[in-house]
Amino acid sequence: MKPSAPTSAVAVAEPGVGHAPAGPPPAVAFHPARPRPTAYLRLAKLGMVDYYLSLIVVVSLLPASGAGVLGASSWAALAAFLLGELCLVGAAVAYDDITGYRDGSDAANYGTDAAVRRLARKPLLAGTLTEADALRFARGALAAGVLCWTAALALAPHRPWWAVLGVAAAALLVPQYSWGLRLGYHGLQEVFLAAVGWAFVLPPYGLLTGRATALAAVEAFLFGLGPLLFGVYSNTNDIAGDRAVGRPTAACLLSRRGNAVFIGALSALETAVIVASAVLGIVPWWFPSALLPVTAVRIAQFTVGMVRGDVLRGRLIGIRAHRILVVALVAANALYATTP
């Protein structure tokens, strides 16, 4: 998935046109002493924890919703949901690596500066896993994720239809970012990145409380914008490789200026939602002040990434902004719960 995609790209011709190689490239290195479990952990991109922070936001929302103390079954449902997240996202990024290996886009994006870009994050290119290894892992992770989310539904104290449907839809669609339906190759990548974040907040909240609140919807929306607002910087950096394999991201479809305007509009949307939710009374009046650090970091991100052109640093700032958002939401929810 794009948030964990490579952070640099070089120009590459379309497969079958000019000098671009067709099919998977040969592995550029092999490290027989590397432990295989480490290679699988790298394939799953477990270092990118940003989607998994969703349940921290969910738990912080509960006191503000009057949910009271969670019972053992609720905590078990949360644990099963988290394990399902880990497995399904792991399957999605493994399938994404397999696709990138097969179509040559990962080789193009990593080839010229592999040492700088920590090639070990791509076990297929590094030669620490074979394609068959990666496929077995992806299929196993997908099956485990579905089982975990089935257990989460069975253990949950509530099962509103919309939450069950949201969990089922996420289980079906998350692994199909680059595989199966290949949603990321049909102009849906930006929507996908945000929708995954929404699906990881609102449905589990519904399973624990039996309802959806405007506050939970606002925070789910903001959480989903986080991965999107560093994913679009990855896309900006990967234009050449994405165009070569026909991945129509906004960065590929728009002009340089148009893409900057698009990213600026997404950043402004985040701030607009924060302010509008306070104006509409969905959140307390002080909510925008609590999230001011996020707005400040977004300004810095756009300035560095788009104005100054340091896209990779802008992406890194975006990752930090998302984590600051999570901390700010948790703090705001704690304060909200204690405010009469």
Number of C-alpha atoms within 10 A of each C-alpha: 25 24 23 20 20 21 22 23 24 17 15 23 16 21 17 11 11 9 10 16 17 13 14 19 17 13 16 13 14 14 11 10 7 10 10 13 9 13 21 21 14 18 27 28 20 16 10 12 13 19 22 18 18 24 19 14 26 24 20 18 24 20 15 19 17 10 13 10 9 14 11 10 15 19 16 16 25 24 17 22 26 22 19 25 23 22 26 30 26 28 31 24 27 32 26 26 27 27 18 25 23 17 20 25 29 26 26 25 26 22 17 13 13 17 10 9 16 13 20 19 21 28 27 31 29 20 19 23 20 15 19 11 12 22 16 14 20 27 18 15 23 24 16 18 25 22 17 23 26 19 17 26 22 14 20 22 17 19 20 15 13 16 23 19 13 18 23 17 12 21 22 13 18 25 28 20 24 25 20 10 12 18 19 23 17 14 16 16 25 19 14 21 26 21 20 20 24 24 24 26 27 27 27 28 26 24 27 26 22 18 17 17 13 12 18 23 16 18 26 24 20 23 30 25 25 27 27 28 29 27 24 27 29 25 30 26 22 26 23 21 27 26 19 21 17 15 22 20 23 20 25 19 14 14 11 13 11 13 21 20 14 16 22 17 13 16 20 15 14 19 18 13 16 23 18 13 19 15 13 10 11 17 22 16 14 12 20 22 14 16 21 15 15 24 19 11 18 24 15 17 28 24 16 18 22 21 12 11 12 16 25 19 15 24 27 16 21 27 23 19 24 26 18 17 24 24 17 20 23 18 16 22 25 16 15 18 16 9 9 5
